Amino acid sequence: MSLLQVNNLSVWFYTRNGVVKAVNDLSFSVNVGQTLAIVGESGSGKSVCCYSLLGLIPCPPGRIESGTADFDGQDLLSLPIKQLRQIRGQHIATIFQDPMTCLNPYLSIGEQLIEPLIYHKNCSRHEARDRAIALLEEVGIQQARGRFNNYPHQFSGGMRQRVMIAMALIAEPRLLIADEPTTALDVTIQAQILELIAEIQRKRNLAMIFISHDLAVVKDIADHIAVMKDGEIVETGPTKSIFDAPQHHYTRELLAAIPSGSKPESSTVSNTVTSNPPLIEIEHLNTWFGGKNAIVKAVDDISLSVERGKILGVVGESGSGKSTLGRSILQLVRPSSGEIRYDNIELTTLKPRALKTLRRRMQMIFQDPYASLNPRMSVFDTLAEPLLYHGLATRKTVTPQVLELMDDVGLAHSAIKKYPHEFSGGQRQRIAIGRAIAVKPEFIVADEPVSALDVTIQKQILELIENLVEKHQLTMLFISHDLSVVRYLCDRIVVMHKGRLVEQGDTETIWANPQDAYTQQLLSAIPSLQDQQPRSRHHETGDSGNRSSE
């Protein structure tokens, strides 16, 4: 039985640069107790489509041009805002992508949980508190009664997402909209959250719309999939059909973009000498933070080496010490003890002037290019600055070198005067990579450079990194929590857990035969496109009313 039927929905945004047709003539339905996954890249219209149903798009500049959205006999698009507010939270709830920006930092978790019960259900505070604590326990918050008065910043990312799920479920809605609820999470936490959502959906017979850019993530949770591109649905159908026989070229492109398998055999780097002399040698490295009473051992007695011309992958969950290790090697964070030898030069004892000279040979690509690029500097200024600073160019000769860098990272020359906010996430990451290779370094630390990108953009950036490593004979430390990405790119892997190195070795050896229980846990949590089976918790009900726009 269809709970939500959307017909011919169009949502346009009227901007200074013209009309943006974010959603164009969209039709789909969601059945009681079933999940429709809406997948596509950033900007495809996935979130706009769902938020428009709840009156959550800014008007202006947004405007619903046409369409109906029948929810249990009521057209959501024509309801007065007062009636729509009664439906939001009570009958339709949303799990947002980033819980830290959605939770109120000034209110305790408990206060935020009981608010919808008091508003929608007319519960007393005592009754609301008991129900909220029971739901926190249901979503896996340990010692829920004791943590009821904690604030959002006192929870980890995975725990905050569990709190967001509890908030969405507190009023017992009939339809749940999950907007990229696992994108920012480690693979192990992601697996837990997906399992939790599926379990709660089964228990409560919820209908769900699951928004994602990653088909591998939705394959085990969705009954039907709608693939969106440029505001339109290009393909829709049962999950098994989409995976077994995708019809649209864009769907096939999304599936092909998901990293799978080992490092391509065509890579010159992987086909050269199997064992190169080390460029970086680390012995008994410790980087600790805090004082006498509270010491955080971010890096705890790590010893490893990075071979010349190779890519070493560092994997582990958030908080495992991966980024601190990379920053310690580059001396952006001063280690507490231990040795770091770069080309037989001991870095930990270098004076600032000597270290400044050496920095040209070592660079870093940060996770978030929007945060690491200066918003007041154009692409030209960003790429020219390191060249001029290190004396590799003059004002007269710098422009051709900047244009050559833009060619290397796949940026159009016409964008040379643009600023970071005028680029997409993938293009900003290309700028950050261009800045890192501008001074022709020997060694680069890449800290989660693709974790926030769509799978198609991620694939482009990984191929770009691979080509640059080959072209410039770079040595790289590649930090990631995604083992699929690391397997595709890296020659060797080290696995970190709570500051310690628990396993290291050749990529394929670790992949085929992981020795440590934590490594096995990471590998088992990776979403896979292999062995796709139809979901057994529901009987197939045909096409659920979903229609393709082809």
C-alpha positions in Angstrom: 0.0 0.0 0.0 1.4 3.4 -1.0 1.9 5.8 1.9 3.4 8.6 -0.2 2.7 9.3 -3.9 4.6 12.2 -5.5 3.5 13.2 -9.0 5.2 15.6 -11.4 7.1 17.6 -8.8 9.2 20.5 -10.1 11.2 22.8 -7.8 13.1 25.7 -9.3 15.5 28.3 -7.8 15.5 31.8 -9.1 19.0 33.2 -8.8 21.0 36.1 -10.2 22.5 33.8 -12.7 19.2 32.5 -13.9 16.8 29.7 -13.1 18.1 26.5 -11.6 15.8 23.5 -12.2 16.8 21.6 -9.1 13.9 19.1 -9.4 12.1 18.7 -12.7 8.9 16.7 -13.2 9.7 14.0 -10.6 7.3 11.1 -9.8 7.8 8.3 -7.3 6.0 6.4 -4.5 6.9 4.9 -1.2 5.0 1.9 0.3 4.3 1.2 3.9 7.2 -0.7 5.5 9.4 -0.4 2.5 12.5 1.7 1.6 13.0 3.8 -1.5 16.6 4.8 -2.0 17.2 8.0 -4.0 20.8 8.1 -5.3 22.8 10.5 -7.3 25.7 13.0 -7.1 25.7 16.2 -5.1 23.5 18.7 -7.0 21.3 16.1 -8.5 18.3 17.3 -6.5 17.9 14.4 -4.0 17.7 16.5 -0.9 15.7 19.3 -2.5 13.1 16.9 -3.6 12.5 15.5 -0.1 12.9 18.8 1.7 10.3 20.5 -0.6 7.7 17.9 0.6 8.1 19.2 4.1 8.3 22.9 3.3 12.0 23.1 4.2 13.4 24.8 1.1 14.0 28.6 1.3 11.3 30.5 -0.6 12.6 32.7 -2.2 14.8 31.8 -4.1 13.1 28.4 -4.3 9.6 27.8 -5.6 7.5 24.7 -6.2 6.4 25.1 -9.8 4.1 22.1 -10.0 3.2 18.7 -8.6 1.4 16.9 -5.8 2.6 14.9 -2.9 -0.2 12.7 -1.5 0.6 11.5 2.0 -2.1 9.4 3.5 -4.8 11.3 1.7 -3.4 14.8 2.2 -1.4 16.9 -0.4 1.7 18.0 1.4 2.4 20.7 -1.1 -0.9 22.5 -0.7 -1.2 22.3 3.1 -1.1 25.5 5.2 2.2 25.8 7.2 0.4 25.2 10.5 -0.9 21.8 9.3 2.4 20.9 7.7 4.2 21.5 11.1 1.8 19.0 12.7 2.9 16.4 10.1 6.6 17.2 10.4 8.2 15.3 13.2 4.9 13.6 14.2 4.2 11.6 11.0 7.2 12.4 8.8 10.7 12.6 10.4 14.1 13.3 9.0 17.6 12.1 9.9 20.0 14.7 8.7 23.5 14.2 7.3 25.5 16.1 9.9 24.2 15.8 13.5 26.5 18.3 14.9 25.0 21.1 12.8 21.4 19.9 13.5 21.6 19.4 17.3 21.4 22.5 19.5 24.7 22.9 21.3 23.0 24.9 24.1 20.5 22.2 25.0 21.1 18.8 26.5 20.3 15.7 24.5 17.4 15.0 26.8 15.8 18.4 26.4 16.0 18.1 22.6 14.4 14.6 22.7 11.4 15.4 24.9 10.5 18.6 23.0 8.5 16.8 20.1 6.7 14.5 22.7 5.5 17.6 24.6 4.7 19.5 21.4 3.1 16.7 19.3 1.9 14.2 21.9 1.0 16.4 24.9 3.1 14.2 27.2 4.1 15.3 30.7 7.8 16.0 31.2 8.1 12.9 33.4 6.5 10.6 30.8 8.5 12.2 28.0 11.7 11.6 29.9 11.0 7.9 30.5 10.1 7.4 26.8 13.2 9.3 25.6 15.5 7.2 27.8 13.9 4.0 26.6 14.5 5.1 23.0 18.1 6.1 23.7 18.6 2.6 24.9 16.9 1.2 21.8 19.3 3.0 19.5 22.3 1.8 21.4 23.3 4.6 23.8 25.0 3.0 26.7 24.0 4.3 30.2 21.2 6.3 28.6 19.7 7.5 31.9 23.1 8.9 33.0 23.8 10.5 29.6 20.3 12.1 29.3 21.6 15.5 30.4 24.8 15.4 28.3 25.3 17.9 25.5 26.0 17.1 21.8 29.8 17.8 22.1 30.1 15.1 24.7 29.2 12.4 22.2 31.2 10.8 19.4 30.1 11.2 15.8 28.5 7.8 15.7 26.7 8.4 19.0 25.4 11.8 17.8 24.0 10.1 14.8 22.3 7.5 17.1 20.8 10.5 19.0 19.6 12.0 15.7 17.9 8.7 14.9 16.2 8.7 18.4 15.0 12.2 17.8 13.5 11.3 14.4 11.7 8.3 16.0 10.6 9.8 19.3 7.1 10.8 18.0 6.6 7.4 16.2 6.4 8.7 12.6 5.1 6.7 9.7 7.7 7.9 7.1 11.4 8.4 7.8 13.6 10.5 5.5 17.3 9.6 6.0 19.5 12.2 4.2 23.0 10.8 3.8 23.0 9.6 7.4 26.3 7.7 7.2 28.4 9.7 4.8 30.7 11.3 7.4 31.1 8.1 9.4 33.8 5.4 9.5 33.0 2.2 7.8 32.5 0.3 11.1 30.2 3.0 12.5 28.4 3.2 9.2 27.7 -0.5 9.2 26.3 -0.2 12.8 24.1 2.8 11.9 22.7 1.1 8.7 22.0 -2.1 10.7 20.3 0.0 13.4 18.1 1.8 10.9 17.1 -1.4 9.2 16.3 -3.1 12.5 14.1 -0.2 13.8 12.3 0.0 10.4 11.4 -3.7 10.7 10.2 -3.4 14.3 8.0 -0.3 13.5 7.0 -1.1 9.9 8.3 2.3 8.8 8.3 3.6 5.3 11.6 5.2 4.4 13.3 7.4 1.8 17.1 6.8 2.0 19.1 9.5 0.3 22.7 8.7 -0.7 25.3 9.1 -3.4 26.7 5.6 -2.9 24.9 2.6 -4.4 27.0 0.2 -2.3 25.6 1.8 0.9 21.9 1.4 -0.1 22.1 -2.1 -1.6 21.2 -3.9 1.6 18.7 -1.5 3.0 16.6 -0.5 -0.1 13.6 -2.3 -1.7 13.5 0.1 -4.6 16.1 2.6 -6.0 15.5 5.8 -8.0 18.6 7.2 -9.7 18.7 11.0 -10.0 20.7 13.2 -12.3 20.3 16.9 -12.9 16.9 17.1 -11.2 15.4 14.1 -12.9 14.9 10.4 -12.3 16.8 8.6 -15.0 16.2 5.1 -13.8 14.1 3.4 -11.2 13.2 -0.2 -10.2 13.6 -3.0 -7.6 17.1 -3.0 -6.0 18.1 -6.4 -7.5 17.2 -5.2 -11.0 19.2 -2.0 -10.6 22.3 -3.9 -9.6 21.9 -6.9 -11.9 20.9 -5.1 -15.0 21.2 -1.3 -14.8 19.6 0.3 -17.9 20.8 3.9 -17.9 24.5 4.8 -18.6 24.6 7.1 -15.5 23.6 4.2 -13.2 26.3 2.1 -14.7 28.7 5.0 -14.2 27.8 5.2 -10.5 28.3 1.5 -10.1 31.6 1.5 -11.9 32.9 4.4 -9.8 32.8 2.5 -6.5 36.3 1.3 -5.7 36.6 -2.4 -5.9 39.5 -4.8 -6.5 43.2 -4.4 -6.1 45.5 -1.6 -7.5 45.2 -1.5 -11.3 47.9 -3.7 -12.9 48.6 -1.0 -15.5 50.0 1.3 -12.8 53.7 1.8 -13.6 54.4 2.4 -9.9 53.0 -1.0 -8.9 55.0 -2.8 -11.7 58.4 -1.4 -10.9 60.8 -2.7 -8.3 58.9 -4.6 -5.6 61.0 -3.2 -2.8 62.5 0.3 -2.8 64.8 1.9 -0.3 62.8 3.9 2.4 62.4 7.7 2.1 60.8 7.9 5.5 61.9 5.8 8.5 60.0 6.1 11.9 61.1 4.5 15.1 59.2 4.4 18.4 57.2 7.6 17.6 55.0 9.0 20.3 52.8 12.0 20.1 50.8 12.6 23.3 48.5 15.4 24.3 47.3 16.7 27.6 48.7 17.1 31.1 49.6 14.9 34.0 46.0 13.9 34.8 44.6 13.3 31.3 47.1 12.1 28.6 45.8 11.2 25.2 48.3 8.9 23.4 47.3 9.9 19.9 50.4 8.1 18.4 51.7 5.4 20.7 55.1 3.8 19.9 54.8 3.6 16.1 57.6 2.2 14.0 57.3 2.0 10.2 58.9 3.0 6.9 57.7 4.5 3.6 59.4 3.2 0.4 60.4 5.7 -2.3 57.9 5.9 -5.1 55.3 4.0 -3.2 51.9 4.8 -1.6 51.5 3.7 2.0 47.9 3.6 3.2 47.1 4.4 6.8 43.7 3.1 7.9 41.6 3.1 11.0 38.6 4.7 12.6 38.3 8.4 13.6 40.4 8.9 16.7 42.8 6.1 15.8 45.7 8.6 15.4 46.0 8.5 11.6 46.0 12.3 11.0 48.3 12.9 14.0 50.8 10.5 12.6 50.8 12.3 9.2 51.1 15.7 10.9 53.9 14.5 13.2 55.9 13.3 10.2 55.6 16.8 8.6 56.4 18.4 12.0 53.1 20.2 11.9 52.7 18.6 15.3 55.8 18.1 17.4 56.2 14.5 18.6 56.7 13.8 22.3 59.5 11.3 21.5 60.9 9.0 18.9 62.8 9.3 15.6 61.6 10.4 12.1 64.3 10.2 9.4 63.5 11.8 6.1 66.1 10.7 3.5 68.5 10.0 6.5 67.8 13.5 7.9 66.5 13.4 11.5 63.5 15.8 11.5 62.7 15.9 15.2 66.0 17.7 16.0 66.0 20.2 13.1 65.9 23.9 13.9 63.1 26.0 12.3 65.3 27.5 9.5 66.5 24.1 8.4 63.0 22.6 8.6 61.6 25.5 6.5 64.1 24.6 3.7 63.2 21.0 3.9 59.4 21.7 3.7 59.6 22.2 0.0 60.2 18.5 -0.3 57.2 17.5 1.9 53.6 18.7 1.3 50.1 17.9 2.6 46.7 17.5 1.0 44.0 18.2 3.6 40.6 16.5 3.9 38.4 19.6 3.5 39.7 21.9 0.7 37.1 24.5 1.5 38.6 24.9 5.0 42.2 24.7 3.8 42.0 27.1 0.8 42.1 30.8 1.5 38.6 32.2 0.4 40.2 35.5 -0.5 42.7 34.0 -2.9 41.9 33.1 -6.5 43.2 29.9 -8.1 46.0 31.8 -9.6 47.1 33.3 -6.3 46.7 29.9 -4.5 48.9 28.1 -7.0 51.4 31.0 -7.5 52.1 31.5 -3.8 54.2 28.4 -3.1 56.1 28.9 -6.4 57.0 32.5 -5.5 57.7 31.7 -1.8 60.2 29.0 -2.6 61.8 31.0 -5.4 60.8 28.6 -8.1 59.2 31.4 -10.2 59.2 35.1 -10.6 56.3 37.4 -11.2 57.1 37.3 -14.9 57.4 33.5 -15.2 54.8 32.3 -12.8 51.7 32.4 -15.0 52.9 29.7 -17.4 53.8 27.5 -14.5 50.4 28.0 -12.9 48.7 27.1 -16.2 50.8 23.9 -16.4 49.7 23.0 -12.8 46.1 23.5 -13.8 46.6 21.2 -16.7 48.2 18.6 -14.4 45.2 18.5 -12.1 42.5 18.9 -14.8 41.3 22.5 -14.3 40.3 24.7 -17.2 42.5 27.8 -17.8 39.3 29.9 -17.9 38.9 29.3 -14.1 42.3 30.9 -13.2 40.7 34.0 -11.7 37.9 32.2 -9.8 37.7 31.9 -6.0 37.1 28.6 -4.0 33.4 29.2 -3.4 32.9 29.2 -7.2 34.0 25.6 -7.6 32.5 22.2 -6.7 34.0 20.0 -4.0 35.9 17.9 -6.5 37.3 21.0 -8.3 38.4 22.5 -4.9 40.2 19.2 -4.1 42.0 19.5 -7.5 43.1 23.0 -6.5 44.4 21.7 -3.2 46.3 18.9 -5.0 47.8 21.4 -7.4 49.0 23.5 -4.6 50.6 20.5 -3.0 52.5 19.5 -6.1 53.4 23.0 -7.2 56.9 22.9 -5.5 57.6 19.4 -6.9 57.8 17.6 -3.6 59.2 14.1 -3.1 56.7 13.2 -0.4 53.0 14.0 0.2 50.7 13.3 3.1 47.1 13.0 1.8 44.7 13.1 4.7 41.3 11.7 3.8 41.4 13.6 0.4 38.3 11.8 -1.0 36.1 11.0 2.0 33.7 13.9 1.5 33.3 13.4 -2.3 30.7 11.7 -4.4 31.8 8.3 -5.7 32.2 9.5 -9.3 34.3 12.5 -8.2 36.2 10.3 -5.8 37.1 8.0 -8.7 38.4 11.0 -10.7 40.5 12.3 -7.8 42.0 8.8 -7.1 42.9 8.4 -10.8 44.5 11.9 -10.7 46.5 11.0 -7.6 47.7 7.8 -9.2 48.7 9.6 -12.4 50.6 12.3 -10.5 52.4 9.8 -8.4 53.5 8.1 -11.6 54.4 11.3 -13.5 56.3 13.0 -10.7 57.6 9.8 -8.9 56.0 10.9 -5.7 56.1 9.0 -2.4 52.8 9.2 -0.5 51.3 8.5 2.9 47.5 8.1 2.1 45.3 8.4 5.2 41.8 6.9 5.0 39.1 5.0 6.9 37.9 3.4 3.7 39.8 0.2 2.9 38.2 -0.1 -0.5 39.8 3.2 -1.5 43.1 2.2 0.1 43.2 -1.2 -1.7 42.6 0.5 -5.0 45.4 3.0 -4.6 48.1 1.8 -2.1 51.0 -0.6 -2.3 51.2 -1.3 1.4 48.9 -0.8 4.4 49.3 0.0 8.1 46.3 -0.4 10.4 46.0 1.9 13.4 43.7 1.5 16.4 43.7 3.8 19.5 47.1 5.3 18.6 48.9 2.0 18.0 49.9 0.1 14.9 48.1 -3.2 15.0 49.0 -4.6 11.6 51.1 -3.8 8.5 52.0 -5.4 5.2 51.4 -5.6 1.5 47.9 -4.5 0.6 46.7 -7.7 -1.0 48.3 -9.8 1.7 46.3 -8.0 4.4 43.2 -8.0 2.3 43.4 -11.7 1.7 44.5 -12.8 5.2 44.1 -10.1 7.9 45.7 -11.2 11.2 44.4 -8.7 13.7 40.8 -8.9 14.9 40.4 -5.1 14.4 41.6 -5.3 10.7 39.1 -8.1 10.2 36.4 -5.9 11.7 37.2 -3.1 9.3 37.2 -5.4 6.3 33.9 -6.9 7.2 32.2 -3.5 7.5 33.0 -2.4 4.0 29.8 -2.1 1.8 30.2 -4.4 -1.1 28.5 -4.8 -4.5 29.3 -8.5 -4.5 26.8 -11.3 -3.8 23.8 -8.9 -4.1 20.7 -10.7 -2.9 17.1 -9.5 -2.9 15.8 -8.4 0.5 14.0 -11.1 2.3 12.2 -9.0 4.9 9.5 -8.0 2.4 7.8 -9.9 -0.4 8.4 -8.3 -3.8 5.5 -6.0 -4.7 6.4 -5.2 -8.3 7.6 -1.7 -9.0 6.0 0.0 -6.0 4.5 2.5 -8.4 7.9 4.1 -9.2 8.2 5.3 -12.7 11.2 6.1 -14.8 11.5 9.4 -16.6 13.2 7.8 -19.6 
